Amino acid sequence: MKRTHTGVVPDDSIPAVQMTEQRRQVLYMAASVLLDYPDEHLAEKIAAVESQLDMLSLPVKRNLRRFSTPSGFLAHAALRNTTSKHLTSVDAVLCFSVTTLSVILGSVVRLIVAFRQQLEALGF
């Protein structure tokens, strides 16, 4: 198994597709637009992505088209909504943990300062 900066890449992953730098940039743009949070300009964004799909190779175009159709996008949006709710709860737990840790560290620092002051008062 290969390892990248984001983790382990399984051996049975999707095979790489060779593409030019221009096609890669179009793909990155399309993915960025489709992953953006939906708003009132969603139809325009999907149309912009659709207009650029002809620049991509067939395997990439076929996979990306699944997200740019209304049904594919809605399925993706539902998944993202579920993930977003999960991340919100994880954020709340992390925020609580950081707050608790800062209170504990503050108490420890105060104890160390008080201990040092007592040692100095005793002449050490």
N, C-alpha and C positions, 0 to 999 in steps of 0.2 A: 504494500500500500504506500502510495506517495503521501507526503505531508506538505501542506502549504501554511501560510501565515494564519489561515482561518481554521485549520484542523486537518484531519485525515481525509484523503480523497479515496473513495472506494474503488476497487479494481473494476467493478462492473458498472462504472458510471457511463454516461452518454459519451459516445466517441466524439472527439474533437472535429470541428468543421473548419477547413481552411478558408480564410477570407482576407480580403485586402484591408488596408487601414481605413479606407473610406467606408467600406461595408461595416467594419467594426464600429466606427463612429456613428453610423446610422442606427445600428443595433443598440448601442448605448443610449442614444437619444430616445429611441422608441421605448426602451425599457424604462428609462427615467420618467418619461411622460406617462406611461401606463401605470407606474408604481406611485405616482403622485396621488394625493388624497382627492377623491371626487369632489367636484364643485359644479357651479352652474355652467362651466365651460367644458364639461366632460365630452359632449358630442363633438366639439371642435377638436379636442385633443385626440380622440379616436380617429377622426377624419384625417388629421395631420399625420398620424402614424400610418394609417391605411395608404396615404398618398406616397409614402416612402418605402413601402414593403417591396415594390418591384425592384428596388436596388439590391435586395438581399437574395442569397441563394435559396433554392427551394426548401431544403430541410429547415433552415432558420425561419423562413417566411411562414412555413406551415405551423411551426411551433408558436411563433409570435401571433399569428392570426387567431389562435385559440383565445388569446387574452384581449384582442382588439374587437372581437364580436361582442354584442351586448350580453349574450348568455355567458360567455367565457369571462367577461369582465365582472359580471355580477357574482359569479361563483368565486372569483378571485377577491372581490370586495368583501364577500361574506367571510372568507377565510381570514382576510386582513382584519376585519372587525373583531373576530374571535381572538386573534393574536393580539390586537390592540388592547382588548379587555384584560387578557392575561398579563401583558406587559404593564398595564396600569396597576394591577395588584402587586406585581413584582416590584415596581417602583415604590409603592407604598411600604412594602416590607423593607426595602433597602433604605428608604428615608427614615423609617422607625429605627432600623439598625444603626444608621449613622448617628441619629440623634442620641440614642442610648449610649453608643460608644463615646460620643463627645462628652456626655454627662459623666460617664465612668472615668474617662481620661481627666476631666476637670477635677473630679474628686481625688484622683491619684496625685495629680499635680499639687493640689492644696495640701494633701497629707505629706508629701515630700517637702514642701516649703515649711510647713509647721514643724516637721521633724528637724529640719536644718536649723530653724530658728531656736528650737529647744536645745540642740547641741551647741549652738553659738552662745546661748544664755548660760550654759553650764561650763563654758570655757573651752570647748573643743573646737 
